[in-house]
Amino acid sequence: MQFYDRFHIFFRGIFVFFLILFLLIPKFLIQDLVKEREKRQLEVKDEVVGKWASEQTIKGPMLLVPKYKNGVDAREGDEYIWIKPNELNIKGNIDPEIKHRSLYKVVLYKTQLHFQGNFKDLVIDRNMATNQGMQWEKAKIVMSISDYTGMENVIQLNSNDSNSEFAANTYDLQFLTNSLAAPVRMNTDPTIKDQSFSFDVQLKGYEQLNLEPYAKKTTVELSSPWNIPSFTGKILPDNQVTEKGFTATWNVMDVKKSIPDQFVDAYYGEVSENFMGVKLLQGQDHYSKTDRSIKYAILIITLTFVVYMFIELLQKKRINAAQYVLVGAALLIFYTLLLSISEYTGFNMAYAIAASAVILQISIYTGMVFKSIKTAIVFGVLISVLYLFIFSLIQLEDYALLAGSVGLFLILSLIMFFSRKIQWSKNGKDEKLVLKDEKTDPISGVPQ
């Protein structure tokens, strides 16, 4: 017993170390619970998206002209020639819609896009003997929409004062598979070499809208009242994001010629150079934030136990090992409270409620254990600062590592500062750890 008294703090430190390792087991179980709830959220999203439409990608439009393979003889079959627009302007608005299902919400949207463009310097020769087999009378404007279930109306093509409807393409194509095509009446006046066109697309989708135009010059203007956009693709726009939403403009010059101005359908060149899009983010959802906060659990548990050990020295009172276990259990319950409450109130409010409840619980318990209201208040303030520090790290997405590193450095510095008062006291055969404020003799270490 005398040996244990002499090395009480040493043994207490070993116990706390293994207790922290033991408490990591339920911590991992709570993380699994977060992943399980997040998986359930994804299942709900898939269910909602299945009844609405998935994320949309629009490719094109381009002019498609059948051509006899041998020039004039139809018996040899057709090949297909793609011609990309000289100019293409796309202007539209994305209207977000939030759908709630059970505890979860899904970001959907409706978009209205106006396409306007032209083909320049088309030499249209309808003489089969001289036009190398080009079947201009069968020309079509072709585009691709990734999920047709999102189409809200029939797409009408306007060209040369004539209208036609986009429908599933009957040609077996390789360059734009699963495409829509609309017949186009080509200009027969030999003095006019331009072919203009326009059409409107009303589309439903989930979270992300992508565009992949192939024109020589492309201008895209998108706007939305959504204020958390993420711009995707290889080309970033000039954009302005405010609390009221965003506007984005892409100006693309096809100087790299990612695809030729005219090519046969079997061409397999790189076509993703002009890929662009926008994703409607929800910011960090409460599941990802809860998961991040759990990663700091070992820090909170360790520092809480360190504070308890300092209080033991200051109060010169030993507490039962079971009381450390109870405090550790309360610290872990914080995360289950945070997870369950955040599904109803959002992360920030849930963090405030769960942290306040746990801090109050542990502070009152600490006051009862050490029989000191002052100790309970001091401990509550310290643990509140710690929870506030962790909350700040979770909010700082870009500067979390820097702020966390600086914060840990300062915390360690404070611990080192206060631990300087701990020293060995030797009084006859009695040897133990004490604090310097006991006014010990600086040479012998014997209390005066």
HELIX and SHEET records of a PDB file:
HELIX    1   1 GLN A    2  ARG A    6  1                                   5    
HELIX    2   2 HIS A    8  LYS A   51  1                                  44    
HELIX    3   3 ALA A   74  GLU A   76  5                                   3    
HELIX    4   4 TRP A  136  LYS A  138  5                                   3    
HELIX    5   5 TYR A  148  GLY A  150  5                                   3    
HELIX    6   6 HIS A  286  LYS A  295  1                                  10    
HELIX    7   7 ALA A  297  GLN A  315  1                                  19    
HELIX    8   8 ALA A  321  THR A  345  1                                  25    
HELIX    9   9 PHE A  347  PHE A  370  1                                  24    
HELIX   10  10 ILE A  373  GLN A  395  1                                  23    
HELIX   11  11 ALA A  400  SER A  419  1                                  20    
HELIX   12  12 LYS A  436  GLU A  438  5                                   3    
SHEET    1   A 6 ALA A 167  ALA A 168  0                                        
SHEET    2   A 6 SER A 179  PRO A 183 -1                                        
SHEET    3   A 6 LYS A 140  ILE A 145 -1                                        
SHEET    4   A 6 GLN A  56  TYR A  68 -1                                        
SHEET    5   A 6 ASP A  78  ILE A  83 -1                                        
SHEET    6   A 6 GLN A 262  VAL A 264 -1                                        
SHEET    1   B 7 ALA A 167  ALA A 168  0                                        
SHEET    2   B 7 SER A 179  PRO A 183 -1                                        
SHEET    3   B 7 LYS A 140  ILE A 145 -1                                        
SHEET    4   B 7 GLN A  56  TYR A  68 -1                                        
SHEET    5   B 7 GLN A 208  GLU A 212  1                                        
SHEET    6   B 7 MET A 276  LEU A 280 -1                                        
SHEET    7   B 7 PRO A 229  GLY A 233 -1                                        
SHEET    1   C 8 SER A 162  GLU A 165  0                                        
SHEET    2   C 8 GLN A 156  SER A 159 -1                                        
SHEET    3   C 8 GLN A 195  TYR A 206 -1                                        
SHEET    4   C 8 TYR A 104  PHE A 119 -1                                        
SHEET    5   C 8 GLU A  87  ARG A 101 -1                                        
SHEET    6   C 8 LYS A 217  SER A 224  1                                        
SHEET    7   C 8 GLY A 245  MET A 253 -1                                        
SHEET    8   C 8 ASP A 238  THR A 242 -1                                        
SHEET    1   D 2 ILE A 422  ASN A 427  0                                        
SHEET    2   D 2 ASP A 430  LEU A 435 -1                                        
END                                                                             
